[in-house]
């Protein structure tokens, strides 16, 4: 796979819309805000994308390969283990850390940014974990095909803050994203959110409970101190260097 093709491989399928406003594949129109690719990939990263990524697929997620949106067979994929989801895994530090510490759990990571995917694959190549699957694209497409009440935990760690007020609707913590996530989580499942942006905290605390979650904080230390199994990511380290304060929010799926 060439570097140019690597970018093409992770863009949304289809460009033309039919009379009903859908892609030729049957996919609904979904605006995607963010980067698919950054700086030029190294040859070994291109090789990893070509050789490793297909074997880490969670199954038929894309609209071109699964137009009927049939649910993924997570039972077959992970042998009946609990399944966790990380939305936007960045460089993969946390994903690999959790997979290593929890070999009895299956973890799916969703990330559209090719460079981040390549970084994760490099970490997986050096590790011995076998309980990770990767969706290289929009998390909304993945959540379409996750069976209802199939996830035991979900992570949203340092998501794109979209700081301008007119862009707040692009944040993950809107009902467009939270409703399908809630559908996929089991009652009692845990949803963790980490961010260094105070206004993102505000929107999270407003929107997440509306989607069927309860905030578990009982005192300030519950959002000021990281989780016991936390590993600080490169995004968090950047925030700390720039003087921003991390917040760690824990929610439980009700119902």
C-alpha positions as CSV (number, residue, x, y, z in Angstrom):
1,X,0.0,0.0,0.0
2,X,1.5,3.3,-1.0
3,X,1.4,6.4,1.3
4,X,-1.3,8.0,-0.9
5,X,-3.3,4.8,-1.0
6,X,-3.2,4.6,2.8
7,X,-5.2,7.8,3.0
8,X,-7.7,6.7,0.4
9,X,-8.2,3.4,2.2
10,X,-9.6,5.1,5.3
11,X,-11.9,7.7,3.8
12,X,-15.7,7.1,3.8
13,X,-16.9,5.0,1.0
14,X,-18.8,6.6,-1.9
15,X,-19.0,10.2,-2.9
16,X,-22.2,10.5,-4.9
17,X,-25.6,10.7,-3.3
18,X,-28.8,9.1,-4.6
19,X,-32.2,10.8,-4.7
20,X,-32.8,10.0,-1.0
21,X,-29.5,11.6,0.0
22,X,-27.6,8.4,0.6
23,X,-24.3,7.1,-0.7
24,X,-24.4,4.5,-3.5
25,X,-23.4,2.0,-0.8
26,X,-26.6,2.8,1.1
27,X,-24.8,4.7,3.9
28,X,-26.5,7.7,5.3
29,X,-24.8,11.0,4.8
30,X,-22.5,11.7,7.8
31,X,-20.3,14.7,7.9
32,X,-16.9,13.8,9.2
33,X,-14.9,16.6,10.9
34,X,-11.2,15.9,11.5
35,X,-8.1,14.6,9.9
36,X,-7.7,11.3,8.1
37,X,-3.9,11.7,7.7
38,X,-1.0,13.8,8.9
39,X,2.6,13.7,8.1
40,X,4.0,11.2,5.6
41,X,4.1,7.7,6.9
42,X,7.3,5.8,7.4
43,X,7.9,2.7,5.2
44,X,7.5,0.3,8.1
45,X,4.2,2.1,9.0
46,X,2.9,1.6,5.5
47,X,3.9,-2.0,5.7
48,X,2.1,-2.5,9.0
49,X,-1.1,-1.0,7.6
50,X,-0.9,-3.3,4.6
51,X,0.1,-6.5,6.4
52,X,-1.3,-6.2,10.0
53,X,-4.5,-4.2,9.8
54,X,-6.7,-6.6,7.7
55,X,-6.2,-9.3,10.3
56,X,-7.3,-7.0,13.1
57,X,-10.7,-6.3,11.6
58,X,-13.7,-6.7,14.0
59,X,-15.8,-7.9,11.0
60,X,-17.9,-6.3,8.3
61,X,-18.4,-2.6,9.4
62,X,-18.4,-0.6,6.3
63,X,-21.6,0.1,4.4
64,X,-20.1,-1.3,1.2
65,X,-19.4,-4.7,2.8
66,X,-22.4,-4.7,5.1
67,X,-25.2,-2.6,3.6
68,X,-27.8,-4.5,5.7
69,X,-26.0,-3.5,8.9
70,X,-25.9,-7.0,10.2
71,X,-24.6,-7.1,13.8
72,X,-21.0,-8.2,14.4
73,X,-20.5,-11.6,16.0
74,X,-18.7,-10.6,19.1
75,X,-19.1,-14.0,20.6
76,X,-17.1,-15.6,17.8
77,X,-14.7,-12.7,17.7
78,X,-13.6,-12.8,21.3
79,X,-14.8,-16.2,22.5
80,X,-17.5,-14.9,24.9
81,X,-15.2,-12.5,26.7
82,X,-16.4,-9.1,27.9
83,X,-15.9,-6.5,25.2
84,X,-14.7,-2.9,25.6
85,X,-14.6,-0.1,23.2
86,X,-12.1,2.8,22.9
87,X,-13.3,5.7,20.7
88,X,-10.5,7.6,19.1
89,X,-7.4,5.8,20.5
90,X,-4.9,8.3,19.4
91,X,-1.4,6.7,19.3
92,X,-2.8,3.5,21.0
93,X,-0.9,3.8,24.4
94,X,-4.0,3.3,26.5
95,X,-5.5,0.7,24.2
96,X,-2.4,-1.5,24.4
97,X,-2.0,-0.9,28.1
98,X,-5.6,-2.1,28.8
99,X,-5.3,-5.0,26.5
100,X,-2.1,-6.1,28.2
101,X,-3.5,-5.7,31.7
102,X,-6.8,-7.4,30.8
103,X,-6.1,-10.4,28.6
104,X,-9.6,-11.8,29.5
105,X,-11.3,-8.9,27.8
106,X,-11.7,-8.2,24.1
107,X,-11.0,-4.5,23.1
108,X,-12.1,-2.8,19.9
109,X,-10.5,0.5,19.0
110,X,-12.1,3.0,16.5
111,X,-9.9,5.6,15.0
112,X,-10.1,7.3,11.6
113,X,-6.6,9.0,11.8
114,X,-4.2,6.9,9.7
115,X,-1.1,8.0,11.5
116,X,-2.6,7.1,14.9
117,X,-3.6,3.7,13.5
118,X,0.0,3.2,12.3
119,X,1.3,4.1,15.7
120,X,-1.0,1.5,17.3
121,X,0.1,-1.2,14.9
122,X,3.7,-0.5,15.8
123,X,3.0,-1.0,19.4
124,X,1.0,-4.2,18.8
125,X,3.8,-5.5,16.7
126,X,6.2,-5.2,19.7
127,X,3.7,-6.6,22.2
128,X,2.1,-10.0,22.7
129,X,-1.5,-8.9,23.0
130,X,-4.0,-10.8,20.9
131,X,-7.3,-9.4,22.3
132,X,-7.4,-6.2,20.2
133,X,-9.4,-5.4,17.0
134,X,-9.3,-2.2,15.1
135,X,-11.9,-0.3,13.1
136,X,-10.0,2.3,11.0
137,X,-12.8,4.7,10.5
138,X,-15.8,6.6,12.0
139,X,-17.0,5.2,15.3
140,X,-20.6,5.8,14.2
141,X,-20.2,3.2,11.5
142,X,-18.9,0.7,14.1
143,X,-21.7,1.5,16.6
144,X,-24.2,0.8,13.8
145,X,-23.2,-2.9,13.8
146,X,-22.4,-3.5,17.5
147,X,-25.1,-5.7,19.0
148,X,-27.4,-4.0,21.5
149,X,-26.1,-4.3,25.1
150,X,-22.9,-6.0,24.0
151,X,-20.2,-3.7,25.6
152,X,-19.1,-3.8,29.2
153,X,-17.0,-0.6,29.1
154,X,-16.2,2.3,26.8
155,X,-13.5,5.0,26.8
156,X,-13.4,8.5,25.3
157,X,-10.0,9.9,26.1
158,X,-8.9,13.4,25.2
159,X,-11.3,13.7,22.2
160,X,-11.0,16.6,19.7
161,X,-12.2,19.6,21.8
162,X,-13.6,21.7,18.9
163,X,-13.2,24.8,21.0
164,X,-15.2,27.3,19.0
165,X,-18.8,27.5,20.1
166,X,-20.2,27.0,16.6
167,X,-18.3,23.7,16.4
168,X,-19.5,22.2,19.7
169,X,-22.0,20.1,17.8
170,X,-19.1,18.3,16.3
171,X,-17.9,16.9,19.6
172,X,-18.5,13.3,20.4
173,X,-20.5,14.2,23.5
174,X,-23.7,14.9,21.5
175,X,-26.7,12.7,21.3
176,X,-25.8,11.7,17.7
177,X,-22.9,9.7,19.2
178,X,-24.1,9.1,22.7
179,X,-27.4,7.5,21.8
180,X,-25.9,4.6,19.7
181,X,-23.1,4.2,22.3
182,X,-25.7,3.8,25.1
183,X,-27.6,1.3,23.0
184,X,-24.4,-0.8,22.6
185,X,-23.5,-0.7,26.3
186,X,-24.9,-3.2,28.8
187,X,-26.9,-1.9,31.8
188,X,-24.3,-1.1,34.5
189,X,-21.5,-0.7,31.9
190,X,-18.9,2.0,32.7
191,X,-18.1,4.9,30.4
192,X,-14.9,6.9,31.0
193,X,-14.2,10.3,29.7
194,X,-10.9,12.2,30.1
195,X,-10.4,15.7,28.9
196,X,-8.4,18.8,29.7
197,X,-10.9,21.3,28.3
198,X,-13.3,22.8,31.0
199,X,-16.0,23.5,28.5
200,X,-15.8,19.9,27.2
201,X,-16.4,18.8,30.9
202,X,-19.5,21.1,31.0
203,X,-20.9,19.6,27.8
204,X,-20.1,16.1,28.9
205,X,-21.9,16.5,32.2
206,X,-24.9,18.0,30.4
207,X,-25.2,15.5,27.5
208,X,-24.1,12.2,28.8
209,X,-26.8,11.8,31.5
210,X,-29.4,12.7,28.9
211,X,-28.3,9.6,27.0
212,X,-29.0,7.3,29.9
213,X,-25.9,7.5,32.2
214,X,-25.3,8.5,35.8
215,X,-22.2,10.3,36.9
216,X,-20.5,8.3,39.7
217,X,-18.5,11.1,41.3
218,X,-19.0,11.6,45.0
219,X,-16.3,14.2,45.6
220,X,-13.7,16.3,43.9
221,X,-11.0,13.6,43.9
222,X,-13.3,11.4,41.8
223,X,-12.7,13.7,38.8
224,X,-9.3,15.2,39.7
225,X,-7.5,11.9,40.2
226,X,-6.9,9.5,37.4
227,X,-8.3,6.0,37.5
228,X,-6.1,3.4,39.3
229,X,-5.4,1.5,36.0
230,X,-4.7,4.7,34.1
231,X,-1.7,5.3,31.8
232,X,-0.9,8.8,30.9
233,X,-1.1,9.3,27.1
234,X,0.9,11.6,24.9
235,X,-2.1,13.9,24.6
236,X,-2.3,14.2,28.4
237,X,1.4,14.9,28.7
238,X,1.0,17.7,26.2
239,X,-1.9,19.2,28.2
240,X,0.2,19.1,31.4
241,X,3.1,20.7,29.7
242,X,0.8,23.5,28.5
243,X,-0.7,24.0,31.9
244,X,-4.1,22.5,31.4
245,X,-5.8,20.3,34.1
246,X,-7.0,16.8,33.2
247,X,-10.5,15.8,34.3
248,X,-11.5,12.1,34.7
249,X,-15.2,11.5,34.5
250,X,-16.8,8.1,35.2
251,X,-20.4,7.3,34.2
252,X,-22.5,4.2,34.5
253,X,-25.1,3.1,32.0
254,X,-28.5,3.0,33.7
255,X,-31.5,0.8,32.7
